[in-house]
């Protein structure tokens, strides 16, 4: 059977009466009269064709059928309340929706975010790092971080930082210890992403003549390129801000040759026809401040864990005793 919308208020009143097992106390909570609570309960009982309460001189108690309905109603109302709370930020908080690039979020933005949250504890962040370009409509983001020339129609762009390209590789990659000049990099397996500016541009700037580029492993995402290089798949042409945490951890090393200026830079953008919220303005200014600090924050390691090696499973997959 289907509950008619007009009976949903009766279900809410019943849930309160079931929780208190006292119509007067439920009425006080709901700012109703006890007779109004009784009316709602009787309406629900009439619809269901079942008694939900046993009425006696000392008050009311739930029947077995009433207990079943009370359990279901309590669960349903709690779920609705949780969803409503998620949709509407808590009082005193500001929701900021940000669209960003996965590679920049993973390697540059996420390590820095605790500093923003400490400075702006009342801003709640909602990030979307899907590859699709964001639509700045009513349901879209408040701002986005983009990599490009800085001239997007209908958007106001705030320059954050320029970028540079240079070759990197794992220090464990076979043959990397023999790389002493840019020309030697042609002897290594190469990794590339789908960016417009790539290895051919870098070799030209480095003064290396390569009539035909070697066969390459190609990834659509710059983060995957970095991880592939870390695991020794080959040498990668890295963007400075994406490669920095890997260089700091010595998972990658910079190879000989120039760092060439990237054609594109990073920008914070928002719809020109909408005035950014105070939270969005604060985030843009914070991004500009962070862009001046090239070193990526590293996670702090508790003193109690220093000197410990990795925890490995026992041989054969069996738990050690």
Beta strands, then each sheet from edge to edge (+ up, - down):
strand 1: 53-56
strand 2: 59-62
strand 3: 94-99
strand 4: 123-128
strand 5: 143-148
strand 6: 155-161
strand 7: 164-169
strand 8: 190-192
strand 9: 216-218
strand 10: 235-239
strand 11: 253-254
strand 12: 260-261
strand 13: 265-271
sheet 1: 1+ 2-
sheet 2: 4+ 3+ 5+ 13- 6+
sheet 3: 9+ 8+ 10+ 7- 11+
sheet 4: 9+ 8+ 10+ 7- 12+
end
